[in-house]
Amino acid sequence: MKVLIVVGAKKNGNTDQLVKQFAKGAASAGHDVDIEYLFGKEIHGCIDCQTCMRTGVCIWKDDFPAMLEKVMGADVIAFASPVYFFSISAQLKTFLDRTYAAYGKLNGKRILFLSTAGGSSEKWMHELQKAVGTIEGWAVCFDDMVFERSIGHWDMETTDDITATAAYAEAEAAGAAL
C-alpha cells in the first residue's frame, strides 16, 4: 500500500516527530511511505479561476502538479500540521485548496490527520477540534473518501517532550495498523 504524508510543519518540530513515528509504523508493516514537506515548495494559492475545470491544467506553474501526482497514486494520505490559531498551517490549507484541480478524480483514499498544538487541550479542546474539521470537511468533497482518525497532542504548552505522550505511541501504532 502507498502511504503519502503531506506535512505542513517545519522539520524536527513536534508535529514532525509524530509524522516520523507514523511513517516508522507504516514502514514496519511493509507499506511504501513517502513524506512530502510543504515548507520550501512553491505552491501558489487557488484563485478560483476555474481553468483547471475547463482545461484540466492549473494556470500556476509551480511544485503542485508533482505533489498532486503523488496524492493520486497514494492509497492512504496522512496530513500533518501544527494547529495555529485554531486551524491548520497556511501551507497545508493552500495545498488542500489546490486539490480542487482533482475534483471528480481524487476518490477512495483513506485519510488521517496528525497534529500538535501549544494550547491547553482541557481549556481549548472544542476550538482545537475545528482544525480536524478542516481535514474532515476536505475529505467529504471527494467520493468514497474515508477520514479514519486524528492523532494529536494538543497540550504542548505543558509538555516538554512529545516522545513521552500517548500521541507519539499512537502515531506509530496507527501507521503499523494500516
C-alpha positions as protocol buffer text, in pm:
chain_id: "A"
residue {
  index: 1
  type: MET
  ca { x: 0 y: 0 z: 0 }
}
residue {
  index: 2
  type: LYS
  ca { x: 124 y: 350 z: -82 }
}
residue {
  index: 3
  type: VAL
  ca { x: 119 y: 593 z: 208 }
}
residue {
  index: 4
  type: LEU
  ca { x: 174 y: 965 z: 147 }
}
residue {
  index: 5
  type: ILE
  ca { x: 232 y: 1202 z: 437 }
}
residue {
  index: 6
  type: VAL
  ca { x: 182 y: 1569 z: 345 }
}
residue {
  index: 7
  type: VAL
  ca { x: 346 y: 1784 z: 610 }
}
residue {
  index: 8
  type: GLY
  ca { x: 255 y: 2148 z: 667 }
}
residue {
  index: 9
  type: ALA
  ca { x: 500 y: 2178 z: 956 }
}
residue {
  index: 10
  type: LYS
  ca { x: 867 y: 2252 z: 997 }
}
residue {
  index: 11
  type: LYS
  ca { x: 1113 y: 1965 z: 1008 }
}
residue {
  index: 12
  type: ASN
  ca { x: 1206 y: 1833 z: 1352 }
}
residue {
  index: 13
  type: GLY
  ca { x: 926 y: 2011 z: 1535 }
}
residue {
  index: 14
  type: ASN
  ca { x: 668 y: 1833 z: 1750 }
}
residue {
  index: 15
  type: THR
  ca { x: 430 y: 1758 z: 1462 }
}
residue {
  index: 16
  type: ASP
  ca { x: 717 y: 1626 z: 1252 }
}
residue {
  index: 17
  type: GLN
  ca { x: 809 y: 1386 z: 1530 }
}
residue {
  index: 18
  type: LEU
  ca { x: 456 y: 1242 z: 1512 }
}
residue {
  index: 19
  type: VAL
  ca { x: 498 y: 1217 z: 1134 }
}
residue {
  index: 20
  type: LYS
  ca { x: 820 y: 1019 z: 1171 }
}
residue {
  index: 21
  type: GLN
  ca { x: 659 y: 779 z: 1418 }
}
residue {
  index: 22
  type: PHE
  ca { x: 360 y: 724 z: 1190 }
}
residue {
  index: 23
  type: ALA
  ca { x: 597 y: 663 z: 897 }
}
residue {
  index: 24
  type: LYS
  ca { x: 803 y: 422 z: 1108 }
}
residue {
  index: 25
  type: GLY
  ca { x: 492 y: 221 z: 1191 }
}
residue {
  index: 26
  type: ALA
  ca { x: 371 y: 214 z: 830 }
}
residue {
  index: 27
  type: ALA
  ca { x: 713 y: 109 z: 700 }
}
residue {
  index: 28
  type: SER
  ca { x: 735 y: -166 z: 962 }
}
residue {
  index: 29
  type: ALA
  ca { x: 409 y: -306 z: 822 }
}
residue {
  index: 30
  type: GLY
  ca { x: 564 y: -320 z: 475 }
}
residue {
  index: 31
  type: HIS
  ca { x: 397 y: -13 z: 326 }
}
residue {
  index: 32
  type: ASP
  ca { x: 567 y: 220 z: 78 }
}
residue {
  index: 33
  type: VAL
  ca { x: 592 y: 553 z: 266 }
}
residue {
  index: 34
  type: ASP
  ca { x: 662 y: 895 z: 114 }
}
residue {
  index: 35
  type: ILE
  ca { x: 692 y: 1207 z: 332 }
}
residue {
  index: 36
  type: GLU
  ca { x: 649 y: 1539 z: 150 }
}
residue {
  index: 37
  type: TYR
  ca { x: 720 y: 1865 z: 331 }
}
residue {
  index: 38
  type: LEU
  ca { x: 531 y: 2168 z: 202 }
}
residue {
  index: 39
  type: PHE
  ca { x: 779 y: 2416 z: 351 }
}
residue {
  index: 40
  type: GLY
  ca { x: 1021 y: 2510 z: 77 }
}
residue {
  index: 41
  type: LYS
  ca { x: 786 y: 2412 z: -204 }
}
residue {
  index: 42
  type: GLU
  ca { x: 642 y: 2674 z: -431 }
}
residue {
  index: 43
  type: ILE
  ca { x: 266 y: 2626 z: -425 }
}
residue {
  index: 44
  type: HIS
  ca { x: 50 y: 2923 z: -522 }
}
residue {
  index: 45
  type: GLY
  ca { x: -294 y: 2972 z: -377 }
}
residue {
  index: 46
  type: CYS
  ca { x: -605 y: 2882 z: -573 }
}
residue {
  index: 47
  type: ILE
  ca { x: -776 y: 3188 z: -723 }
}
residue {
  index: 48
  type: ASP
  ca { x: -1093 y: 3006 z: -832 }
}
residue {
  index: 49
  type: CYS
  ca { x: -1040 y: 3091 z: -1199 }
}
residue {
  index: 50
  type: GLN
  ca { x: -1188 y: 2752 z: -1300 }
}
residue {
  index: 51
  type: THR
  ca { x: -916 y: 2696 z: -1563 }
}
residue {
  index: 52
  type: CYS
  ca { x: -839 y: 2353 z: -1417 }
}
residue {
  index: 53
  type: MET
  ca { x: -1203 y: 2253 z: -1458 }
}
residue {
  index: 54
  type: ARG
  ca { x: -1217 y: 2374 z: -1820 }
}
residue {
  index: 55
  type: THR
  ca { x: -878 y: 2253 z: -1942 }
}
residue {
  index: 56
  type: GLY
  ca { x: -759 y: 2000 z: -1683 }
}
residue {
  index: 57
  type: VAL
  ca { x: -450 y: 2213 z: -1617 }
}
residue {
  index: 58
  type: CYS
  ca { x: -399 y: 2479 z: -1350 }
}
residue {
  index: 59
  type: ILE
  ca { x: -274 y: 2822 z: -1456 }
}
residue {
  index: 60
  type: TRP
  ca { x: 2 y: 2815 z: -1193 }
}
residue {
  index: 61
  type: LYS
  ca { x: 337 y: 2667 z: -1294 }
}
residue {
  index: 62
  type: ASP
  ca { x: 473 y: 2558 z: -957 }
}
residue {
  index: 63
  type: ASP
  ca { x: 551 y: 2249 z: -747 }
}
residue {
  index: 64
  type: PHE
  ca { x: 188 y: 2143 z: -706 }
}
residue {
  index: 65
  type: PRO
  ca { x: 140 y: 1916 z: -1013 }
}
residue {
  index: 66
  type: ALA
  ca { x: 414 y: 1679 z: -892 }
}
residue {
  index: 67
  type: MET
  ca { x: 255 y: 1673 z: -548 }
}
residue {
  index: 68
  type: LEU
  ca { x: -89 y: 1605 z: -695 }
}
residue {
  index: 69
  type: GLU
  ca { x: 52 y: 1309 z: -885 }
}
residue {
  index: 70
  type: LYS
  ca { x: 172 y: 1162 z: -556 }
}
residue {
  index: 71
  type: VAL
  ca { x: -169 y: 1223 z: -397 }
}
residue {
  index: 72
  type: MET
  ca { x: -341 y: 1049 z: -687 }
}
residue {
  index: 73
  type: GLY
  ca { x: -112 y: 746 z: -652 }
}
residue {
  index: 74
  type: ALA
  ca { x: -150 y: 708 z: -276 }
}
residue {
  index: 75
  type: ASP
  ca { x: -388 y: 470 z: -102 }
}
residue {
  index: 76
  type: VAL
  ca { x: -355 y: 648 z: 232 }
}
residue {
  index: 77
  type: ILE
  ca { x: -290 y: 1017 z: 286 }
}
residue {
  index: 78
  type: ALA
  ca { x: -187 y: 1145 z: 627 }
}
residue {
  index: 79
  type: PHE
  ca { x: -195 y: 1522 z: 657 }
}
residue {
  index: 80
  type: ALA
  ca { x: 16 y: 1677 z: 931 }
}
residue {
  index: 81
  type: SER
  ca { x: 5 y: 2027 z: 1069 }
}
residue {
  index: 82
  type: PRO
  ca { x: 54 y: 2211 z: 1393 }
}
residue {
  index: 83
  type: VAL
  ca { x: -260 y: 2393 z: 1500 }
}
residue {
  index: 84
  type: TYR
  ca { x: -205 y: 2769 z: 1462 }
}
residue {
  index: 85
  type: PHE
  ca { x: -482 y: 2990 z: 1595 }
}
residue {
  index: 86
  type: PHE
  ca { x: -730 y: 2700 z: 1583 }
}
residue {
  index: 87
  type: SER
  ca { x: -660 y: 2597 z: 1226 }
}
residue {
  index: 88
  type: ILE
  ca { x: -409 y: 2414 z: 1011 }
}
residue {
  index: 89
  type: SER
  ca { x: -95 y: 2581 z: 875 }
}
residue {
  index: 90
  type: ALA
  ca { x: -125 y: 2815 z: 577 }
}
residue {
  index: 91
  type: GLN
  ca { x: 93 y: 2580 z: 371 }
}
residue {
  index: 92
  type: LEU
  ca { x: -141 y: 2285 z: 423 }
}
residue {
  index: 93
  type: LYS
  ca { x: -453 y: 2494 z: 362 }
}
residue {
  index: 94
  type: THR
  ca { x: -308 y: 2621 z: 33 }
}
residue {
  index: 95
  type: PHE
  ca { x: -227 y: 2263 z: -67 }
}
residue {
  index: 96
  type: LEU
  ca { x: -580 y: 2143 z: 13 }
}
residue {
  index: 97
  type: ASP
  ca { x: -735 y: 2429 z: -185 }
}
residue {
  index: 98
  type: ARG
  ca { x: -529 y: 2340 z: -490 }
}
residue {
  index: 99
  type: THR
  ca { x: -661 y: 1982 z: -490 }
}
residue {
  index: 100
  type: TYR
  ca { x: -974 y: 2135 z: -641 }
}
residue {
  index: 101
  type: ALA
  ca { x: -800 y: 2063 z: -972 }
}
residue {
  index: 102
  type: ALA
  ca { x: -855 y: 1692 z: -897 }
}
residue {
  index: 103
  type: TYR
  ca { x: -1223 y: 1726 z: -813 }
}
residue {
  index: 104
  type: GLY
  ca { x: -1404 y: 1423 z: -951 }
}
residue {
  index: 105
  type: LYS
  ca { x: -1077 y: 1231 z: -990 }
}
residue {
  index: 106
  type: LEU
  ca { x: -943 y: 1207 z: -636 }
}
residue {
  index: 107
  type: ASN
  ca { x: -1155 y: 937 z: -477 }
}
residue {
  index: 108
  type: GLY
  ca { x: -1133 y: 636 z: -250 }
}
residue {
  index: 109
  type: LYS
  ca { x: -845 y: 744 z: -24 }
}
residue {
  index: 110
  type: ARG
  ca { x: -805 y: 675 z: 345 }
}
residue {
  index: 111
  type: ILE
  ca { x: -729 y: 998 z: 534 }
}
residue {
  index: 112
  type: LEU
  ca { x: -561 y: 1065 z: 869 }
}
residue {
  index: 113
  type: PHE
  ca { x: -455 y: 1385 z: 1044 }
}
residue {
  index: 114
  type: LEU
  ca { x: -150 y: 1426 z: 1270 }
}
residue {
  index: 115
  type: SER
  ca { x: -121 y: 1742 z: 1479 }
}
residue {
  index: 116
  type: THR
  ca { x: 16 y: 1918 z: 1782 }
}
residue {
  index: 117
  type: ALA
  ca { x: -82 y: 2245 z: 1946 }
}
residue {
  index: 118
  type: GLY
  ca { x: 54 y: 2467 z: 2217 }
}
residue {
  index: 119
  type: GLY
  ca { x: -269 y: 2539 z: 2398 }
}
residue {
  index: 120
  type: SER
  ca { x: -419 y: 2353 z: 2686 }
}
residue {
  index: 121
  type: SER
  ca { x: -641 y: 2081 z: 2546 }
}
residue {
  index: 122
  type: GLU
  ca { x: -859 y: 2098 z: 2858 }
}
residue {
  index: 123
  type: LYS
  ca { x: -932 y: 2466 z: 2802 }
}
residue {
  index: 124
  type: TRP
  ca { x: -940 y: 2472 z: 2421 }
}
residue {
  index: 125
  type: MET
  ca { x: -1046 y: 2122 z: 2312 }
}
residue {
  index: 126
  type: HIS
  ca { x: -1364 y: 2238 z: 2136 }
}
residue {
  index: 127
  type: GLU
  ca { x: -1177 y: 2508 z: 1945 }
}
residue {
  index: 128
  type: LEU
  ca { x: -879 y: 2285 z: 1857 }
}
residue {
  index: 129
  type: GLN
  ca { x: -1120 y: 2027 z: 1715 }
}
residue {
  index: 130
  type: LYS
  ca { x: -1202 y: 2278 z: 1440 }
}
residue {
  index: 131
  type: ALA
  ca { x: -861 y: 2206 z: 1283 }
}
residue {
  index: 132
  type: VAL
  ca { x: -961 y: 1841 z: 1250 }
}
residue {
  index: 133
  type: GLY
  ca { x: -1289 y: 1958 z: 1096 }
}
residue {
  index: 134
  type: THR
  ca { x: -1094 y: 2125 z: 814 }
}
residue {
  index: 135
  type: ILE
  ca { x: -945 y: 1790 z: 712 }
}
residue {
  index: 136
  type: GLU
  ca { x: -1273 y: 1604 z: 760 }
}
residue {
  index: 137
  type: GLY
  ca { x: -1456 y: 1865 z: 551 }
}
residue {
  index: 138
  type: TRP
  ca { x: -1197 y: 1838 z: 275 }
}
residue {
  index: 139
  type: ALA
  ca { x: -1242 y: 1459 z: 263 }
}
residue {
  index: 140
  type: VAL
  ca { x: -1620 y: 1498 z: 225 }
}
residue {
  index: 141
  type: CYS
  ca { x: -1562 y: 1685 z: -102 }
}
residue {
  index: 142
  type: PHE
  ca { x: -1449 y: 1366 z: -274 }
}
residue {
  index: 143
  type: ASP
  ca { x: -1635 y: 1039 z: -337 }
}
residue {
  index: 144
  type: ASP
  ca { x: -1555 y: 737 z: -123 }
}
residue {
  index: 145
  type: MET
  ca { x: -1300 y: 929 z: 84 }
}
residue {
  index: 146
  type: VAL
  ca { x: -1270 y: 791 z: 436 }
}
residue {
  index: 147
  type: PHE
  ca { x: -1148 y: 1011 z: 720 }
}
residue {
  index: 148
  type: GLU
  ca { x: -1021 y: 748 z: 961 }
}
residue {
  index: 149
  type: ARG
  ca { x: -880 y: 937 z: 1255 }
}
residue {
  index: 150
  type: SER
  ca { x: -694 y: 1225 z: 1405 }
}
residue {
  index: 151
  type: ILE
  ca { x: -388 y: 1171 z: 1620 }
}
residue {
  index: 152
  type: GLY
  ca { x: -259 y: 1463 z: 1816 }
}
residue {
  index: 153
  type: HIS
  ca { x: -124 y: 1609 z: 2131 }
}
residue {
  index: 154
  type: TRP
  ca { x: -276 y: 1949 z: 2192 }
}
residue {
  index: 155
  type: ASP
  ca { x: -111 y: 2048 z: 2516 }
}
residue {
  index: 156
  type: MET
  ca { x: 249 y: 2117 z: 2421 }
}
residue {
  index: 157
  type: GLU
  ca { x: 233 y: 2421 z: 2646 }
}
residue {
  index: 158
  type: THR
  ca { x: 276 y: 2192 z: 2947 }
}
residue {
  index: 159
  type: THR
  ca { x: 464 y: 1906 z: 2777 }
}
residue {
  index: 160
  type: ASP
  ca { x: 840 y: 1917 z: 2746 }
}
residue {
  index: 161
  type: ASP
  ca { x: 879 y: 1609 z: 2529 }
}
residue {
  index: 162
  type: ILE
  ca { x: 641 y: 1489 z: 2255 }
}
residue {
  index: 163
  type: THR
  ca { x: 803 y: 1144 z: 2270 }
}
residue {
  index: 164
  type: ALA
  ca { x: 659 y: 1099 z: 2621 }
}
residue {
  index: 165
  type: THR
  ca { x: 298 y: 1148 z: 2510 }
}
residue {
  index: 166
  type: ALA
  ca { x: 29 y: 895 z: 2423 }
}
residue {
  index: 167
  type: ALA
  ca { x: 1 y: 1053 z: 2076 }
}
residue {
  index: 168
  type: TYR
  ca { x: 361 y: 960 z: 1996 }
}
residue {
  index: 169
  type: ALA
  ca { x: 297 y: 589 z: 2059 }
}
residue {
  index: 170
  type: GLU
  ca { x: -44 y: 613 z: 1893 }
}
residue {
  index: 171
  type: ALA
  ca { x: 109 y: 754 z: 1574 }
}
residue {
  index: 172
  type: GLU
  ca { x: 342 y: 456 z: 1533 }
}
residue {
  index: 173
  type: ALA
  ca { x: 65 y: 208 z: 1613 }
}
residue {
  index: 174
  type: ALA
  ca { x: -170 y: 373 z: 1361 }
}
residue {
  index: 175
  type: GLY
  ca { x: 92 y: 351 z: 1088 }
}
residue {
  index: 176
  type: ALA
  ca { x: 155 y: -14 z: 1166 }
}
residue {
  index: 177
  type: ALA
  ca { x: -220 y: -89 z: 1163 }
}
residue {
  index: 178
  type: LEU
  ca { x: -282 y: 39 z: 811 }
}
